[in-house]
Amino acid sequence: MTDTRVAEPSRSQGVDVFGFVARFAPTLFLIVLMALFAVIEPRFLSEINLFNVMRQVSITGLLAVGMTFVILTAGIDLSVGSLLAFAGLVAAAVEKGGLENRFTVGEGGVGYGWGAAALAAIAVGIAGGYLQGLAITRLKVPPFVVTLGGMSAFRGAALLFAAGGPISGFQPSFTWWGQGKIGPVPIPVIIFLAAAALAHITLRYTRYGRQVYAVGGNPEAARLSGLNVNRVIASVYVIMGFFAGLGAFVLAARLNSAEAVAGTGYELTVIASVVIGGTSLFGGSGTIFGTVIGSILIGVLLNGLVLMNVSSYIQQIVIGVIIVLAVAFDTFAKSRRRKV
């Protein structure tokens, strides 16, 4: 006998439009934004302008890559701008040949070279990240409070180290890392994309990456499954410190100067890049690719607004509104997935 019953339509047969939009929203918004600016301002799509956008994005993009690890564990780091300033000053002093030579004018002096300067900046960043990770895991102080204190402490250390003045006038071998090019591509852009690719591989294809997601998704379940949750949490702040040090080195090389006020306000831009890129502030969800898109999106938005002669005050308002909308969208998407 023939079965004439009509099969109930399954969920998998339908097209989840909202799910598609939720997954690719940053990329779609970036494409629409670029198309809009291209129509309004023809100079936007020029090769010079596009590479300039990527060069500007590269520093905050490096910090955003590190911040992705932190936010994936449901943490936060408000000290990135201050730590970058301190690490940059240390790198500059090393390149100039030590504390006694740090304020010499011009490119004279022996110095210790760009390699030692880069290592010094990264070492300072890692040390700062380690101290904060230790305070969070051992002292059980919330990440927001620890890194808020770090923001003040590292900025104070930078001001003390700088003694009120910038350190500038580096060797060409040092400034090449911030101003040089390979073909038409600026070196900072290459460093940013290479770091992002390495971070993507780490999170996507390694055991450590799975541990980061597990701790962010459900720390108690991760602990019960045998993971050392405190070690994973501390490690992401060390990674953040590494990227802060690397970013500090590239920024000092690009500007041919390091000063205590460097990185001011970077916290907002970096966190916005990660959140807009789809990484959840609640932890356990997000990708490096999304962070790269989020960083470029903010760079494109600010560049387009500058070309349109929009006030810098309005630019800050726009970024703030976008952050709130991105978090609201993430919260709504999570609640919708629970109902499905």
C-alpha positions as CSV (number, residue, x, y, z in Angstrom):
1,M,0.0,0.0,0.0
2,T,1.3,3.4,-0.9
3,D,2.1,5.8,1.9
4,T,0.2,9.0,1.1
5,R,1.2,10.9,4.3
6,V,2.8,14.2,3.6
7,A,6.2,14.6,5.4
8,E,6.5,17.5,7.7
9,P,9.0,20.1,6.4
10,S,12.2,20.0,8.4
11,R,14.1,23.0,9.7
12,S,17.1,22.1,7.5
13,Q,14.9,22.4,4.3
14,G,14.2,26.1,5.0
15,V,16.7,28.9,4.4
16,D,17.7,30.6,7.6
17,V,18.0,34.1,6.4
18,F,18.6,35.6,9.8
19,G,21.4,33.0,10.5
20,F,23.1,33.9,7.2
21,V,22.9,37.6,8.0
22,A,24.1,37.1,11.5
23,R,27.1,35.1,10.3
24,F,28.2,37.4,7.5
25,A,26.8,40.8,8.8
26,P,30.3,42.5,9.2
27,T,31.4,41.4,5.7
28,L,28.1,42.5,4.1
29,F,28.2,45.8,6.0
30,L,31.8,46.4,4.9
31,I,30.9,45.8,1.3
32,V,27.9,48.2,1.4
33,L,29.9,50.8,3.3
34,M,32.7,50.7,0.7
35,A,30.2,50.9,-2.2
36,L,28.5,53.9,-0.5
37,F,31.8,55.8,0.0
38,A,32.9,55.0,-3.5
39,V,29.7,56.7,-4.9
40,I,29.9,59.7,-2.6
41,E,33.6,60.3,-2.8
42,P,35.5,58.9,-5.9
43,R,38.9,59.3,-4.2
44,F,38.0,56.6,-1.7
45,L,38.8,53.7,-4.1
46,S,42.2,55.1,-5.1
47,E,45.1,52.8,-4.5
48,I,46.9,55.3,-2.3
49,N,43.8,55.8,-0.1
50,L,43.1,52.1,0.3
51,F,46.7,51.3,1.3
52,N,46.5,54.3,3.6
53,V,43.4,52.8,5.3
54,M,45.2,49.4,5.7
55,R,48.3,51.1,7.1
56,Q,46.2,53.0,9.7
57,V,44.3,49.8,10.6
58,S,47.4,47.7,11.0
59,I,48.3,48.9,14.5
60,T,44.9,48.7,16.1
61,G,44.4,45.5,14.1
62,L,47.3,43.8,15.8
63,L,45.9,44.8,19.2
64,A,42.5,43.5,18.1
65,V,43.9,40.1,17.2
66,G,45.2,39.8,20.7
67,M,42.0,41.2,22.2
68,T,40.1,38.4,20.4
69,F,41.8,35.8,22.5
70,V,40.9,37.7,25.7
71,I,37.2,38.3,24.8
72,L,36.8,34.7,23.7
73,T,37.4,33.8,27.4
74,A,34.7,36.4,28.4
75,G,37.5,38.7,29.6
76,I,38.4,42.3,28.7
77,D,41.6,44.4,28.6
78,L,41.4,48.1,29.0
79,S,45.1,48.6,29.3
80,V,46.2,48.0,25.7
81,G,46.8,51.6,24.8
82,S,48.8,52.4,27.9
83,L,50.8,49.2,27.7
84,L,51.5,50.0,24.0
85,A,52.8,53.5,25.0
86,F,55.1,52.1,27.7
87,A,56.5,49.3,25.5
88,G,57.0,51.7,22.6
89,L,59.1,54.0,24.8
90,V,61.2,51.1,26.0
91,A,61.8,50.0,22.4
92,A,62.8,53.5,21.4
93,A,65.2,53.8,24.3
94,V,66.9,50.5,23.4
95,E,67.2,51.5,19.8
96,K,68.8,54.8,20.9
97,G,71.4,53.0,23.0
98,G,70.0,53.1,26.5
99,L,68.4,55.5,29.0
100,E,71.2,58.0,28.9
101,N,71.0,58.4,25.1
102,R,67.2,58.3,24.7
103,F,66.8,62.0,24.2
104,T,69.7,62.5,21.8
105,V,68.6,64.4,18.7
106,G,68.9,62.9,15.2
107,E,70.0,59.4,14.1
108,G,73.5,59.5,15.7
109,G,74.6,57.2,18.4
110,V,75.4,53.5,18.5
111,G,72.1,52.0,19.7
112,Y,71.3,48.3,20.0
113,G,69.5,47.9,16.7
114,W,65.9,47.3,15.7
115,G,66.0,43.6,16.7
116,A,66.8,44.4,20.3
117,A,64.2,47.2,20.3
118,A,61.5,44.8,19.0
119,L,62.4,42.2,21.6
120,A,62.4,44.8,24.3
121,A,58.9,46.0,23.3
122,I,57.5,42.5,23.1
123,A,59.1,41.6,26.5
124,V,57.5,44.6,28.2
125,G,54.2,43.7,26.6
126,I,54.4,40.1,27.7
127,A,55.4,41.0,31.2
128,G,52.5,43.5,31.5
129,G,50.1,40.9,30.2
130,Y,51.5,38.2,32.6
131,L,51.1,40.4,35.6
132,Q,47.5,41.2,34.8
133,G,46.7,37.6,34.0
134,L,48.2,36.6,37.4
135,A,46.1,39.2,39.2
136,I,43.0,37.9,37.5
137,T,43.6,34.2,38.2
138,R,45.4,34.2,41.5
139,L,43.8,37.2,43.3
140,K,40.4,36.6,41.7
141,V,40.0,40.2,40.7
142,P,37.6,40.8,37.8
143,P,39.4,41.5,34.5
144,F,37.6,44.8,34.1
145,V,39.1,46.1,37.4
146,V,42.6,44.6,36.9
147,T,43.0,46.1,33.4
148,L,41.4,49.4,34.4
149,G,44.1,49.6,37.1
150,G,46.7,48.5,34.5
151,M,45.5,51.3,32.1
152,S,46.4,53.9,34.8
153,A,49.6,52.1,36.0
154,F,51.1,51.6,32.5
155,R,50.3,55.1,31.5
156,G,52.0,56.4,34.6
157,A,55.0,54.2,33.9
158,A,55.2,55.6,30.4
159,L,55.0,59.2,31.6
160,L,57.7,58.5,34.2
161,F,60.0,56.8,31.6
162,A,59.5,59.5,29.1
163,A,60.2,62.3,31.6
164,G,57.8,64.5,29.8
165,G,59.3,64.3,26.3
166,P,59.2,62.1,23.2
167,I,62.0,59.8,22.0
168,S,62.6,60.2,18.3
169,G,65.2,60.1,15.5
170,F,65.7,56.4,14.8
171,Q,68.0,54.6,12.4
172,P,66.5,53.8,8.9
173,S,66.7,50.1,9.7
174,F,64.2,50.7,12.6
175,T,61.8,53.0,10.8
176,W,61.6,50.6,7.8
177,W,59.4,48.4,9.9
178,G,56.8,51.1,10.1
179,Q,57.4,53.1,6.9
180,G,58.8,50.6,4.4
181,K,57.1,48.7,1.6
182,I,57.4,45.4,-0.2
183,G,56.2,46.4,-3.7
184,P,53.1,48.6,-3.1
185,V,52.2,46.9,0.2
186,P,53.3,48.7,3.5
187,I,55.3,46.6,5.9
188,P,52.8,47.2,8.8
189,V,50.0,45.7,6.7
190,I,52.1,42.6,6.0
191,I,52.9,42.2,9.7
192,F,49.2,42.6,10.6
193,L,47.9,40.1,8.1
194,A,50.7,37.6,8.9
195,A,49.9,37.8,12.6
196,A,46.2,37.4,11.9
197,A,46.8,34.3,9.8
198,L,48.9,32.8,12.6
199,A,46.3,33.6,15.2
200,H,43.6,32.1,13.0
201,I,45.5,28.8,12.6
202,T,46.1,28.7,16.4
203,L,42.4,29.2,17.3
204,R,41.0,27.0,14.5
205,Y,43.4,24.1,14.3
206,T,45.2,23.7,17.6
207,R,44.4,22.1,20.9
208,Y,45.1,25.4,22.6
209,G,42.5,27.1,20.4
210,R,39.8,24.6,21.4
211,Q,40.7,25.2,25.0
212,V,40.2,29.0,24.7
213,Y,36.8,28.4,23.2
214,A,35.9,25.9,25.8
215,V,36.8,28.2,28.7
216,G,34.9,31.1,27.2
217,G,31.8,29.0,26.4
218,N,31.5,27.3,29.9
219,P,34.4,27.6,32.3
220,E,32.9,25.3,34.8
221,A,32.4,22.5,32.3
222,A,35.9,23.1,31.0
223,R,37.3,22.7,34.5
224,L,35.3,19.5,35.1
225,S,36.7,18.1,31.8
226,G,40.2,18.5,33.2
227,L,41.3,21.8,31.7
228,N,43.5,24.2,33.7
229,V,41.1,27.2,33.3
230,N,43.3,29.6,35.2
231,R,46.3,28.8,33.0
232,V,44.3,29.4,29.8
233,I,42.9,32.7,31.1
234,A,46.3,33.9,32.2
235,S,47.8,32.9,28.8
236,V,45.4,35.0,26.8
237,Y,46.5,38.1,28.6
238,V,50.1,37.2,27.8
239,I,49.1,36.9,24.2
240,M,47.5,40.3,24.4
241,G,50.7,41.7,25.9
242,F,52.7,40.2,23.0
243,F,50.5,41.9,20.4
244,A,50.7,45.2,22.4
245,G,54.5,45.0,22.4
246,L,54.6,44.2,18.7
247,G,52.1,47.0,17.9
248,A,54.2,49.4,20.0
249,F,57.3,48.6,18.0
250,V,55.5,49.0,14.6
251,L,53.9,52.3,15.7
252,A,57.2,53.8,17.0
253,A,58.8,52.8,13.7
254,R,56.0,54.3,11.6
255,L,56.0,57.6,13.5
256,N,59.8,57.7,14.0
257,S,58.9,58.7,17.5
258,A,57.6,57.2,20.8
259,E,55.8,59.2,23.5
260,A,53.8,58.7,26.6
261,V,50.5,59.7,25.1
262,A,50.7,57.1,22.3
263,G,47.7,54.7,22.1
264,T,45.3,57.0,23.9
265,G,41.8,55.9,23.1
266,Y,42.9,52.7,21.4
267,E,40.9,50.6,23.9
268,L,37.6,51.8,22.3
269,T,38.7,51.1,18.8
270,V,40.2,47.7,19.5
271,I,37.3,46.4,21.5
272,A,34.9,47.8,18.8
273,S,36.8,46.0,16.1
274,V,36.5,42.7,17.9
275,V,32.8,43.0,18.8
276,I,31.8,44.4,15.4
277,G,33.6,41.4,13.9
278,G,31.3,39.1,15.6
279,T,33.2,37.9,18.7
280,S,30.7,37.7,21.6
281,L,31.5,39.7,24.8
282,F,30.0,36.7,26.6
283,G,32.8,34.5,25.4
284,G,33.1,31.3,23.5
285,S,32.2,32.6,20.0
286,G,34.1,34.5,17.4
287,T,36.9,34.3,14.8
288,I,40.1,36.1,13.8
289,F,38.6,36.6,10.3
290,G,35.7,38.5,11.9
291,T,38.2,40.6,13.8
292,V,40.1,41.5,10.7
293,I,36.9,42.5,8.9
294,G,35.8,44.5,12.0
295,S,39.2,46.4,12.1
296,I,39.0,47.2,8.4
297,L,35.4,48.2,8.7
298,I,36.2,50.8,11.4
299,G,39.2,52.0,9.3
300,V,37.0,52.4,6.2
301,L,34.3,54.1,8.2
302,L,36.7,56.7,9.8
303,N,38.5,57.2,6.5
304,G,35.2,57.8,4.6
305,L,34.0,60.2,7.2
306,V,37.3,62.2,7.0
307,L,37.0,62.4,3.2
308,M,33.5,63.7,3.7
309,N,34.8,66.3,6.2
310,V,32.7,64.9,9.0
311,S,33.8,66.3,12.5
312,S,36.0,64.0,14.6
313,Y,33.4,64.4,17.4
314,I,30.7,62.9,15.3
315,Q,33.1,60.1,14.3
316,Q,33.4,59.1,18.0
317,I,29.6,59.2,18.3
318,V,29.2,56.9,15.3
319,I,31.7,54.4,16.7
320,G,30.0,54.3,20.1
321,V,26.6,53.7,18.5
322,I,28.0,50.9,16.3
323,I,29.4,49.2,19.4
324,V,26.1,49.3,21.2
325,L,24.2,48.0,18.1
326,A,26.8,45.2,17.6
327,V,26.4,43.9,21.2
328,A,22.6,44.3,21.0
329,F,22.6,42.2,17.8
330,D,24.8,39.6,19.4
331,T,22.5,39.3,22.4
332,F,19.4,39.0,20.2
333,A,21.1,36.4,18.0
334,K,22.0,34.3,21.0
335,S,18.4,34.5,22.4
336,R,17.0,33.5,19.1
337,R,19.3,30.5,18.8
338,R,18.1,29.3,22.2
339,K,14.5,29.4,21.1
340,V,15.2,27.4,17.9
